Amino acid sequence: MIEKIFNRSYENYPFRIILVSNIIALSIYIIGASIVFQIGLVRFILYILYILFLEFRLLKKSCTHCYYYDKYCAFGKGKLCALFFSKGDPKEFLKRKITFKAIIPEFLVSIIPILIGVVLIIINFNRWILIGIIVIIVLTSQGNGCVRWQLACKYCKQKKIGCPAAQLFNKMKK
């Protein structure tokens, strides 16, 4: 029975999946940061610190308890997490309940530069900012969606064991 559960899962994700998922995330961060930079260095630094805070929180609160702790998950964060934090209790991962409200901070990584970009375009049209906004929207919606459902979640052992995020997004899809 257990063999059937894990037969379509990765013990360690291939490098190509880790690379694609991180290129998409880093592209969103870099383009977002470049848009935020247009309104000042302090806001740019605050935006970067916000991203780092979210990544730190993810590693500490989720990755420490995940099946992929000290392994290569689709994002490579299991190995990264093991460098900074001790292994947590996998039961804690299963206990978590994720709501749409709880993931709003992650959505703000894209929403903040989009809103800033729209205001900047209204004040003084700039095609590069417009292109940046469009790219962020495409990467956040289609790029992340493809990574999550076609590359990451599809082959994830943690999802098969139990994943609160997968449960939330499956509800949203219906």
C-alpha positions in Angstrom: 0.0 0.0 0.0 2.7 2.5 1.0 4.6 1.6 -2.2 1.5 2.7 -4.2 1.3 6.0 -2.4 4.9 7.0 -3.2 5.3 5.4 -6.7 4.9 8.8 -8.5 6.9 10.9 -6.1 10.4 12.2 -5.9 12.6 11.4 -2.9 14.8 14.3 -4.1 13.5 16.5 -6.9 15.7 16.7 -10.0 17.8 19.8 -10.4 15.8 21.0 -13.5 12.7 21.4 -11.4 14.5 23.2 -8.6 16.1 25.5 -11.1 12.8 26.3 -12.9 10.9 26.9 -9.7 13.6 29.2 -8.3 14.0 31.1 -11.5 10.3 32.0 -11.5 10.4 33.0 -7.8 13.6 35.0 -8.2 12.3 36.7 -11.3 9.2 37.9 -9.4 11.4 39.1 -6.6 13.9 40.9 -8.9 11.3 42.5 -11.1 9.2 43.5 -8.0 12.2 45.0 -6.3 13.2 47.0 -9.4 9.7 48.5 -9.5 9.7 49.3 -5.8 13.2 50.8 -6.2 11.6 53.5 -8.4 10.0 55.0 -5.3 13.2 55.0 -3.2 16.0 53.1 -1.7 14.4 52.8 1.7 11.3 51.2 0.3 13.4 48.9 -1.9 15.3 47.8 1.2 12.0 47.3 3.2 10.6 45.2 0.3 13.8 43.0 0.2 13.6 42.6 4.0 9.9 41.6 3.7 10.8 38.9 1.1 13.6 37.6 3.4 11.3 37.6 6.4 8.7 35.5 4.4 11.4 33.1 3.3 12.8 32.8 6.8 9.3 32.2 8.2 8.6 29.5 5.6 11.9 27.7 6.4 11.3 27.9 10.2 7.6 27.2 10.4 7.0 24.8 7.5 10.2 23.3 6.0 11.5 22.1 9.4 8.5 19.9 9.7 8.2 18.8 6.1 9.0 15.4 4.6 11.7 17.1 2.5 13.7 18.4 5.4 17.3 17.9 4.4 16.3 16.7 1.0 15.8 18.5 -2.3 12.2 19.5 -2.5 10.9 21.2 -5.7 12.3 24.5 -4.4 15.5 23.2 -2.8 14.4 24.6 0.5 14.6 21.3 2.4 18.4 21.3 2.1 18.6 25.1 2.8 16.4 24.7 5.9 18.7 21.9 7.3 21.6 24.4 7.1 19.9 26.8 9.5 17.3 24.9 11.6 16.9 21.6 13.4 14.4 19.1 12.2 10.9 19.6 13.5 8.1 17.2 14.1 6.4 16.0 10.9 3.1 15.8 12.8 3.2 19.6 13.2 3.1 19.9 9.4 0.0 17.9 9.3 -1.7 19.9 12.1 -1.4 23.2 10.3 -4.5 24.7 8.8 -3.8 27.2 6.0 -6.5 29.6 4.9 -6.6 32.1 2.1 -6.2 34.9 4.7 -3.0 33.2 6.0 -1.3 33.4 2.6 -2.1 37.0 1.8 1.5 38.0 2.9 2.9 35.8 0.2 0.6 37.4 -2.4 1.7 40.8 -1.3 5.2 40.1 -2.8 3.5 40.5 -6.2 0.7 42.8 -5.3 2.9 45.6 -3.8 5.1 46.1 -6.9 2.0 45.8 -9.2 0.2 48.5 -7.3 3.3 50.7 -7.1 3.8 50.2 -10.8 0.3 51.1 -11.7 0.6 54.3 -9.8 3.9 55.1 -11.4 2.4 54.5 -14.9 -0.5 56.8 -14.1 1.9 59.5 -12.9 4.3 59.1 -15.8 3.9 56.3 -18.3 6.9 54.0 -18.6 6.8 51.0 -20.8 9.4 49.1 -18.8 7.3 49.3 -15.7 4.3 48.2 -17.7 6.2 45.2 -19.0 7.5 44.5 -15.5 3.9 44.5 -14.2 2.7 42.2 -16.9 5.6 39.8 -16.4 5.0 39.7 -12.6 1.3 39.0 -13.2 2.1 36.2 -15.7 4.8 34.6 -13.5 2.7 34.9 -10.3 -0.4 33.3 -11.9 0.7 31.1 -14.8 4.3 30.5 -13.8 3.7 29.7 -10.2 0.6 27.7 -11.1 2.6 25.6 -13.6 5.4 25.0 -11.1 3.1 24.1 -8.3 0.7 21.8 -10.2 2.9 20.4 -12.9 6.3 20.2 -11.3 6.1 20.4 -7.5 2.8 19.2 -6.0 2.3 16.5 -8.6 5.3 14.5 -7.4 5.4 15.6 -3.8 5.6 13.0 -1.1 4.5 15.5 1.5 1.3 16.2 -0.5 0.5 12.5 -0.5 1.1 12.3 3.3 -0.8 15.5 3.9 -0.3 19.1 3.0 -2.4 22.0 4.2 -1.5 24.2 1.2 -2.6 21.5 -1.2 -5.9 21.1 0.6 -6.5 24.9 0.5 -5.7 25.1 -3.2 -7.8 22.0 -4.1 -10.7 23.7 -2.4 -10.1 26.9 -4.4 -9.9 25.0 -7.7 -13.4 23.5 -7.1 
